[in-house]
Amino acid sequence: MGRRLPLLPLRTHRLDHRGAQLRPPPPGEVLAWDRGWHREARTAWGYGAALAAVLLTADQARGGLDWMRGCCWVAIGAALVAVLRPDRVTAGDGWLAVRGLLRERRVRTDLLTQLRRADGVAPRLVLRDAGGGRVELDPRVLVANPLLWHQLDAGTRRSRERGLLREGAVPLAALARRIDDEGARALLEG
C-alpha cells in the first residue's frame, strides 16, 4: 500500500475583496420561519381538493366522467394548489431562504447589495446579495413574523456597515415603520 495523501479542503465559496463569502453558507440552523405557512398551505390544498371533487362529482352526475376527463379535473385542482400555495420563508444567522414550489432560493443578508419593493398586483420585496443570489418575498410575511424581520434587519445592518447595501434604505425604513406600528397595535389591543 502506498502512502495516503492528506485531503485538502475544497474552496466551495467565492470570497469578495474584504474576505467575506459571496455564496450562501451551507444550510445552517434555522432561527426563524413563517409561522402561518402551514395553515396557508393546508388551505391551498383544501381549495384544490374541493375544486377537483366538485368537478369530478358534477361530471359523474352528468354521466360523462371517464379516466381522461377525470385526469383533467384533477390537474385543474392541482393547478389551483400550485397557484395558491405560499412560498416558505426561513432565516438563520446571515441568510434568508424562500422555498417555492420547485426550488429554494437563498441570499446572504449580511452581503445584501440591493433591497427594493416591486409594486404590482401583489407587492414583493426583492433582495439581491453580492454573490448574485436573488429572493422575492411578500412583505406581509415579515410583518406577521417578527423573528424573520429581526434576522433580515440584523443582516441588512451588517451589509450597511460593510458598505455593500447602497440601494434600499427607503423600502426598508417603510417596512420597519409598518412592523413597529403593527407591533404597537397588537400590544395595545392585547
SERO-4910 file (N, C-alpha, C, O; in steps of 0.05 Angstrom, whole numbers):
BEGIN
 pado doro    nc1    nc2    nc3   cac1   cac2   cac3    cc1    cc2    cc3    oc1    oc2    oc3
  Met    A     17    -24      0      0      0      0     17     25      0     38     27     14
  Gly    A      9     44    -16     23     69    -19     16     88      4     -3     84     19
  Arg    A     31    109      4     26    129     24      2    146     17     -1    154     -6
  Arg    A    -16    150     35    -40    166     30    -34    196     34    -22    204     53
  Leu    A    -43    211     14    -40    240     16    -63    252     32    -86    242     30
  Pro    A    -58    272     48    -79    284     63    -99    298     45    -91    310     24
  Leu    A   -124    297     52   -144    311     36   -144    340     43   -145    348     66
  Leu    A   -143    356     22   -144    385     26   -173    395     24   -188    385      8
  Pro    A   -181    413     41   -208    423     39   -212    438     13   -195    454      4
  Leu    A   -235    434      1   -242    447    -24   -254    474    -18   -269    477      1
  Arg    A   -247    494    -34   -259    520    -31   -285    520    -46   -286    521    -71
  Thr    A   -307    519    -32   -333    518    -45   -347    545    -46   -368    548    -59
  His    A   -335    565    -33   -348    591    -33   -328    612    -44   -305    612    -36
  Arg    A   -337    630    -61   -320    652    -71   -319    673    -49   -338    676    -33
  Leu    A   -298    688    -48   -295    709    -29   -293    736    -44   -283    737    -66
  Asp    A   -304    757    -31   -301    784    -43   -275    796    -33   -259    783    -19
  His    A   -270    821    -41   -244    833    -34   -241    839     -4   -218    844      5
  Arg    A   -262    837     11   -260    840     40   -257    814     55   -254    813     79
  Gly    A   -257    792     40   -255    765     52   -281    753     60   -281    732     73
  Ala    A   -303    766     54   -330    755     61   -339    736     40   -334    740     16
  Gln    A   -353    715     48   -363    696     29   -385    708     12   -402    724     21
  Leu    A   -385    702    -14   -405    713    -33   -429    694    -35   -451    704    -40
  Arg    A   -425    669    -33   -447    650    -36   -459    644     -9   -446    647     12
  Pro    A   -485    636     -9   -498    629     17   -483    606     30   -474    588     17
  Pro    A   -481    607     57   -468    585     71   -485    560     69   -508    561     61
  Pro    A   -473    537     75   -489    513     75   -512    517     95   -510    532    113
  Pro    A   -534    502     90   -557    505    108   -549    503    137   -538    482    146
  Gly    A   -553    524    151   -547    524    180   -572    521    196   -593    513    187
  Glu    A   -569    529    220   -592    527    239   -613    547    231   -607    571    228
  Val    A   -638    538    228   -660    556    222   -668    569    248   -676    556    267
  Leu    A   -667    595    248   -674    610    272   -702    623    271   -713    629    292
  Ala    A   -712    626    247   -739    639    244   -752    627    219   -739    620    199
  Trp    A   -779    626    220   -794    616    197   -822    628    198   -830    640    217
  Asp    A   -835    625    175   -862    636    172   -881    618    188   -886    595    181
  Arg    A   -892    629    210   -909    613    228   -936    607    216   -950    589    225
  Gly    A   -945    623    196   -971    618    184   -970    601    159   -991    597    146
  Trp    A   -946    592    151   -943    577    126   -960    551    126   -973    546    106
  His    A   -959    536    147   -973    510    147  -1003    514    143  -1016    499    128
  Arg    A  -1014    534    157  -1043    539    155  -1050    547    126  -1069    538    115
  Glu    A  -1034    565    114  -1039    574     87  -1035    552     67  -1050    550     47
  Ala    A  -1016    534     71  -1011    512     53  -1034    492     55  -1044    482     34
  Arg    A  -1044    487     79  -1067    469     82  -1092    480     69  -1107    465     56
  Thr    A  -1095    506     71  -1118    519     58  -1116    516     28  -1136    511     14
  Ala    A  -1092    520     16  -1089    517    -13  -1095    488    -21  -1109    484    -41
  Trp    A  -1086    469     -6  -1092    441    -13  -1122    435    -10  -1133    421    -27
  Gly    A  -1134    447     10  -1163    443     13  -1179    454    -10  -1198    442    -20
  Tyr    A  -1172    478    -19  -1186    490    -41  -1182    474    -67  -1200    470    -83
  Gly    A  -1157    465    -71  -1152    449    -95  -1167    423    -95  -1178    415   -115
  Ala    A  -1167    409    -72  -1181    384    -70  -1211    388    -73  -1225    372    -85
  Ala    A  -1222    410    -61  -1250    415    -63  -1258    421    -92  -1279    412   -101
  Leu    A  -1242    437   -106  -1248    442   -134  -1248    417   -151  -1266    412   -167
  Ala    A  -1228    400   -147  -1227    375   -162  -1251    357   -155  -1262    345   -173
  Ala    A  -1258    356   -129  -1281    340   -121  -1307    350   -133  -1323    334   -143
  Val    A  -1311    376   -134  -1335    387   -145  -1337    381   -175  -1358    374   -185
  Leu    A  -1314    385   -189  -1314    380   -218  -1318    350   -224  -1333    343   -243
  Leu    A  -1306    333   -209  -1310    304   -213  -1339    296   -207  -1351    280   -222
  Thr    A  -1350    306   -185  -1378    300   -178  -1397    310   -199  -1416    295   -206
  Ala    A  -1393    334   -208  -1412    345   -228  -1410    329   -254  -1430    324   -267
  Asp    A  -1386    321   -262  -1383    306   -287  -1394    278   -283  -1406    267   -302
  Gln    A  -1391    266   -260  -1402    240   -254  -1433    241   -255  -1446    223   -266
  Ala    A  -1445    262   -243  -1474    265   -242  -1485    269   -270  -1507    261   -276
  Arg    A  -1469    282   -287  -1477    286   -315  -1475    261   -331  -1488    258   -352
  Gly    A  -1459    242   -322  -1456    217   -335  -1434    216   -356  -1432    198   -373
  Gly    A  -1416    236   -356  -1395    238   -377  -1367    233   -366  -1348    238   -380
  Leu    A  -1365    223   -341  -1338    220   -329  -1324    195   -340  -1335    173   -338
  Asp    A  -1301    199   -351  -1283    177   -358  -1256    183   -347  -1252    204   -334
  Trp    A  -1236    166   -352  -1210    170   -339  -1196    195   -350  -1181    208   -335
  Met    A  -1200    201   -375  -1187    224   -387  -1198    250   -375  -1183    268   -368
  Arg    A  -1224    252   -373  -1236    276   -362  -1230    278   -332  -1225    300   -321
  Gly    A  -1229    255   -319  -1222    255   -290  -1194    266   -285  -1189    281   -267
  Cys    A  -1175    257   -302  -1148    268   -300  -1147    298   -305  -1132    312   -292
  Cys    A  -1163    308   -323  -1164    337   -329  -1174    352   -304  -1163    373   -297
  Trp    A  -1195    341   -291  -1206    355   -268  -1186    355   -245  -1183    375   -230
  Val    A  -1172    332   -241  -1152    331   -220  -1129    350   -226  -1118    363   -208
  Ala    A  -1121    352   -252  -1100    371   -259  -1108    400   -254  -1091    416   -246
  Ile    A  -1133    406   -259  -1143    434   -253  -1141    439   -223  -1133    461   -214
  Gly    A  -1149    420   -207  -1147    423   -178  -1118    426   -169  -1112    442   -151
  Ala    A  -1100    410   -181  -1071    413   -174  -1060    440   -183  -1043    451   -169
  Ala    A  -1069    450   -205  -1060    477   -214  -1069    498   -194  -1054    517   -189
  Leu    A  -1093    495   -183  -1102    514   -163  -1085    513   -138  -1078    534   -127
  Val    A  -1077    489   -130  -1059    486   -108  -1032    500   -114  -1021    515    -96
  Ala    A  -1022    497   -138   -996    509   -145   -998    539   -145   -979    553   -137
  Val    A  -1021    550   -152  -1024    579   -153  -1027    590   -124  -1016    611   -118
  Leu    A  -1043    577   -108  -1049    587    -81  -1028    581    -60  -1027    595    -39
  Arg    A  -1011    561    -64   -992    552    -44   -971    575    -39   -959    584    -58
  Pro    A   -968    583    -14   -949    605     -9   -920    595     -9   -915    571     -5
  Asp    A   -901    613    -13   -873    606    -11   -866    604     19   -877    618     36
  Arg    A   -848    585     25   -840    581     53   -814    597     58   -794    594     44
  Val    A   -815    615     77   -793    633     83   -780    624    109   -794    621    130
  Thr    A   -754    620    109   -739    614    133   -714    632    134   -705    642    113
  Ala    A   -703    635    157   -679    651    160   -661    641    183   -671    628    201
  Gly    A   -636    647    180   -617    640    201   -597    662    204   -602    685    194
  Asp    A   -575    657    217   -555    677    221   -541    684    195   -524    669    186
  Gly    A   -549    707    183   -535    716    158   -547    706    132   -536    711    111
  Trp    A   -570    692    133   -582    683    108   -613    683    110   -624    683    132
  Leu    A   -625    684     87   -654    683     85   -661    666     61   -648    669     40
  Ala    A   -679    647     63   -686    629     42   -716    630     37   -732    632     55
  Val    A   -723    628     11   -751    626      3   -754    601    -14   -742    598    -35
  Arg    A   -770    583     -5   -775    557    -19   -801    559    -33   -823    561    -21
  Gly    A   -800    558    -60   -824    558    -76   -833    530    -82   -826    511    -67
  Leu    A   -849    527   -102   -860    501   -109   -838    482   -119   -839    458   -113
  Leu    A   -819    492   -134   -799    475   -147   -771    478   -135   -755    458   -136
  Arg    A   -763    501   -124   -736    504   -115   -734    525    -93   -753    540    -87
  Glu    A   -711    524    -80   -706    543    -58   -685    563    -68   -665    556    -81
  Arg    A   -690    588    -61   -671    610    -67   -661    622    -41   -677    625    -22
  Arg    A   -635    628    -40   -623    640    -16   -608    665    -22   -597    669    -44
  Val    A   -607    682     -2   -589    705     -3   -574    707     24   -584    698     45
  Arg    A   -551    719     22   -536    726     47   -546    753     55   -540    773     41
  Thr    A   -559    755     78   -569    781     87   -547    799     96   -550    823     97
  Asp    A   -524    788    104   -502    805    112   -485    814     89   -465    829     92
  Leu    A   -492    806     64   -478    814     40   -498    826     19   -494    824     -5
  Leu    A   -520    837     29   -540    848     11   -529    873     -4   -516    890      8
  Thr    A   -535    874    -29   -527    898    -45   -551    914    -53   -549    938    -59
  Gln    A   -575    902    -54   -599    916    -64   -623    905    -49   -626    880    -45
  Leu    A   -640    923    -41   -666    915    -29   -686    935    -40   -684    959    -36
  Arg    A   -705    925    -56   -725    943    -67   -753    930    -66   -756    906    -62
  Arg    A   -772    948    -68   -800    939    -67   -810    939    -96   -808    959   -110
  Ala    A   -822    916   -105   -834    914   -131   -864    915   -127   -876    896   -117
  Asp    A   -876    937   -136   -905    940   -134   -918    927   -157   -907    924   -179
  Gly    A   -943    919   -153   -958    907   -174   -984    896   -162   -993    907   -142
  Val    A   -994    875   -173  -1018    863   -162  -1012    853   -134  -1028    857   -115
  Ala    A   -990    840   -130   -981    831   -104   -953    843    -98   -934    835   -111
  Pro    A   -951    862    -80   -926    875    -75   -905    854    -65   -912    836    -50
  Arg    A   -881    857    -74   -859    839    -67   -835    855    -58   -831    878    -66
  Leu    A   -819    843    -41   -794    854    -32   -772    837    -46   -772    813    -44
  Val    A   -755    851    -61   -734    837    -77   -707    843    -63   -699    866    -60
  Leu    A   -693    821    -56   -667    823    -43   -646    811    -62   -650    790    -74
  Arg    A   -623    824    -64   -600    814    -80   -575    816    -63   -572    835    -48
  Asp    A   -558    796    -65   -533    796    -50   -509    798    -68   -512    798    -93
  Ala    A   -486    801    -57   -461    805    -72   -454    781    -89   -439    783   -108
  Gly    A   -463    757    -82   -457    733    -97   -476    727   -119   -474    707   -133
  Gly    A   -495    745   -124   -514    741   -146   -540    728   -137   -558    723   -154
  Gly    A   -543    721   -112   -568    709   -102   -590    730   -103   -586    753    -98
  Arg    A   -614    720   -109   -638    737   -111   -662    723    -99   -666    700   -104
  Val    A   -677    738    -83   -700    727    -69   -722    747    -71   -718    771    -68
  Glu    A   -747    737    -76   -771    754    -75   -789    743    -53   -793    719    -52
  Leu    A   -800    761    -37   -819    752    -16   -840    772    -11   -836    796    -17
  Asp    A   -862    764     -1   -884    781      6   -877    796     32   -871    783     52
  Pro    A   -878    823     32   -872    837     57   -890    831     80   -882    834    103
  Arg    A   -914    821     74   -933    814     96   -922    791    113   -929    789    137
  Val    A   -905    774    101   -893    753    117   -875    764    139   -875    754    161
  Leu    A   -860    785    132   -842    797    152   -858    812    173   -851    812    197
  Val    A   -881    824    165   -898    839    184   -910    819    204   -912    825    228
  Ala    A   -918    795    194   -931    776    211   -912    759    228   -920    745    247
  Asn    A   -886    760    221   -866    744    235   -843    761    244   -824    764    229
  Pro    A   -844    772    268   -823    789    278   -795    776    279   -775    790    275
  Leu    A   -794    750    283   -767    737    284   -754    737    257   -730    741    255
  Leu    A   -770    733    235   -759    735    208   -749    763    203   -727    767    192
  Trp    A   -765    783    211   -757    811    208   -731    817    223   -714    831    212
  His    A   -728    806    247   -704    811    263   -679    800    248   -659    813    247
  Gln    A   -682    776    237   -659    764    222   -652    781    198   -628    785    193
  Leu    A   -672    790    183   -667    806    160   -655    833    168   -636    843    155
  Asp    A   -665    845    189   -655    871    198   -627    869    207   -610    887    201
  Ala    A   -620    849    222   -592    845    231   -573    842    208   -551    853    208
  Gly    A   -581    827    188   -564    823    164   -561    849    148   -539    855    139
  Thr    A   -583    864    145   -580    889    130   -563    909    144   -549    925    131
  Arg    A   -563    909    171   -545    927    185   -516    920    180   -499    938    177
  Arg    A   -509    894    180   -482    886    174   -475    893    145   -452    901    140
  Ser    A   -494    891    126   -488    898     99   -482    928     97   -464    936     82
  Arg    A   -497    944    111   -492    973    111   -466    980    123   -451    998    113
  Glu    A   -458    966    145   -432    971    158   -409    965    139   -389    978    139
  Arg    A   -413    945    122   -392    937    103   -392    955     78   -374    953     61
  Gly    A   -413    971     75   -415    989     52   -426    976     27   -423    987      5
  Leu    A   -439    953     30   -450    938      8   -478    947      0   -484    950    -24
  Leu    A   -495    952     20   -523    959     15   -525    988     10   -525   1005     28
  Arg    A   -528    995    -15   -529   1023    -23   -557   1031    -33   -564   1054    -34
  Glu    A   -573   1011    -40   -600   1016    -50   -620   1000    -33   -618    976    -32
  Gly    A   -638   1014    -21   -658   1000     -5   -665   1013     21   -681   1002     37
  Ala    A   -654   1036     27   -660   1049     53   -689   1057     56   -701   1054     77
  Val    A   -701   1067     34   -729   1076     35   -748   1053     40   -765   1055     58
  Pro    A   -748   1032     24   -767   1010     29   -762    996     56   -780    987     69
  Leu    A   -736    995     64   -730    983     90   -741    999    113   -752    988    132
  Ala    A   -739   1025    112   -749   1043    132   -780   1042    133   -792   1041    155
  Ala    A   -792   1041    110   -822   1039    109   -831   1013    120   -851   1012    135
  Leu    A   -817    991    114   -824    965    125   -820    965    156   -837    954    170
  Ala    A   -798    977    165   -793    978    194   -815    993    208   -825    985    230
  Arg    A   -824   1016    197   -846   1031    209   -872   1015    210   -886   1014    230
  Arg    A   -877   1001    188   -902    984    187   -901    962    208   -921    957    221
  Ile    A   -878    949    211   -875    928    231   -878    939    259   -891    927    276
  Asp    A   -865    962    264   -868    975    290   -896    983    296   -906    979    319
  Asp    A   -910    994    276   -938   1001    280   -956    977    286   -973    978    304
  Glu    A   -951    955    271   -967    931    276   -961    919    304   -980    910    317
  Gly    A   -936    920    312   -929    910    339   -941    927    360   -952    916    380
  Ala    A   -940    953    357   -953    971    377   -983    967    378   -995    967    400
  Arg    A   -995    964    355  -1024    960    354  -1032    934    368  -1051    932    383
  Ala    A  -1015    913    364  -1021    887    376  -1018    889    407  -1034    876    421
  Leu    A   -998    904    416   -995    907    445  -1018    922    457  -1028    915    479
  Leu    A  -1027    943    444  -1049    960    454  -1075    945    454  -1092    949    472
  Glu    A  -1080    929    434  -1105    914    432  -1105    890    450  -1126    882    460
  Gly    A  -1082    878    456  -1080    853    471  -1079    858    500  -1078    840    516
***
